[in-house]
Amino acid sequence: MTQQNLHLHHPIDAEFPQKMPKDADFIKASDIFQQLCDPTRLRILWILAHSEQCVNNVAALIHMSTSVVSHHLRSLRQTGLIVNRREGKEMYYRLADDKTATLVHQMIDDIFEMNCLK
């Protein structure tokens, strides 16, 4: 889209369209927001933001089956919000240590009006 094709009531900076994030960036952001719109995944994120847990513990904490929790964990891991590590036969999960996950953690704590438990 060129500037001449834009219908604007106010002039726009000629560099503005070049500053817009790429489509892939919007898709990635949308994927992250989709994770946050599910109350079960939000609950899991809250748990993992405050402690590293195995699937069984998360399932017990939220009163759901391990298969349902595993599905949610896989979805959260695919978007990079959580990471996992293996210890023997057990897989442990925690919030990822990156900017996006940190922002999500802060947002969750702000929404629930609480300080981090860590």
Contacts in CASP RR format, 6 or more apart in sequence:
PFRMAT RR
TARGET T0000
AUTHOR 0000-0000-0000
METHOD contacts of the structure
MODEL  1
MTQQNLHLHHPIDAEFPQKMPKDADFIKASDIFQQLCDPTRLRILWILAH
SEQCVNNVAALIHMSTSVVSHHLRSLRQTGLIVNRREGKEMYYRLADDKT
ATLVHQMIDDIFEMNCLK
1 17 0 8 1.000
3 12 0 8 1.000
3 14 0 8 1.000
3 17 0 8 1.000
6 12 0 8 1.000
28 79 0 8 1.000
31 79 0 8 1.000
32 79 0 8 1.000
32 81 0 8 1.000
32 100 0 8 1.000
32 104 0 8 1.000
35 41 0 8 1.000
35 45 0 8 1.000
35 75 0 8 1.000
35 76 0 8 1.000
35 79 0 8 1.000
35 81 0 8 1.000
36 42 0 8 1.000
36 45 0 8 1.000
36 104 0 8 1.000
38 72 0 8 1.000
40 62 0 8 1.000
40 64 0 8 1.000
40 68 0 8 1.000
40 72 0 8 1.000
41 72 0 8 1.000
41 75 0 8 1.000
41 76 0 8 1.000
42 108 0 8 1.000
43 62 0 8 1.000
44 58 0 8 1.000
44 62 0 8 1.000
44 69 0 8 1.000
44 72 0 8 1.000
44 73 0 8 1.000
44 76 0 8 1.000
45 76 0 8 1.000
45 81 0 8 1.000
45 82 0 8 1.000
45 95 0 8 1.000
45 104 0 8 1.000
45 105 0 8 1.000
45 108 0 8 1.000
46 108 0 8 1.000
46 112 0 8 1.000
47 53 0 8 1.000
47 58 0 8 1.000
47 61 0 8 1.000
47 62 0 8 1.000
48 58 0 8 1.000
48 76 0 8 1.000
48 82 0 8 1.000
48 93 0 8 1.000
48 94 0 8 1.000
48 95 0 8 1.000
49 95 0 8 1.000
49 101 0 8 1.000
49 104 0 8 1.000
49 105 0 8 1.000
49 108 0 8 1.000
49 109 0 8 1.000
49 116 0 8 1.000
50 116 0 8 1.000
50 117 0 8 1.000
50 118 0 8 1.000
51 94 0 8 1.000
51 117 0 8 1.000
51 118 0 8 1.000
52 92 0 8 1.000
52 93 0 8 1.000
52 94 0 8 1.000
53 61 0 8 1.000
53 92 0 8 1.000
53 93 0 8 1.000
53 94 0 8 1.000
54 90 0 8 1.000
54 91 0 8 1.000
54 92 0 8 1.000
54 93 0 8 1.000
55 66 0 8 1.000
55 69 0 8 1.000
55 70 0 8 1.000
55 73 0 8 1.000
55 91 0 8 1.000
55 93 0 8 1.000
56 66 0 8 1.000
58 69 0 8 1.000
58 73 0 8 1.000
58 93 0 8 1.000
59 65 0 8 1.000
59 66 0 8 1.000
59 68 0 8 1.000
59 69 0 8 1.000
62 69 0 8 1.000
73 82 0 8 1.000
73 84 0 8 1.000
73 93 0 8 1.000
76 82 0 8 1.000
77 83 0 8 1.000
77 84 0 8 1.000
77 93 0 8 1.000
80 96 0 8 1.000
80 98 0 8 1.000
80 100 0 8 1.000
80 101 0 8 1.000
81 95 0 8 1.000
81 96 0 8 1.000
81 100 0 8 1.000
81 101 0 8 1.000
81 104 0 8 1.000
82 93 0 8 1.000
82 94 0 8 1.000
82 95 0 8 1.000
82 96 0 8 1.000
82 101 0 8 1.000
83 93 0 8 1.000
83 94 0 8 1.000
83 95 0 8 1.000
83 96 0 8 1.000
83 97 0 8 1.000
84 91 0 8 1.000
84 92 0 8 1.000
84 93 0 8 1.000
84 94 0 8 1.000
85 91 0 8 1.000
85 92 0 8 1.000
86 92 0 8 1.000
95 101 0 8 1.000
95 104 0 8 1.000
95 105 0 8 1.000
105 116 0 8 1.000
109 115 0 8 1.000
109 116 0 8 1.000
END
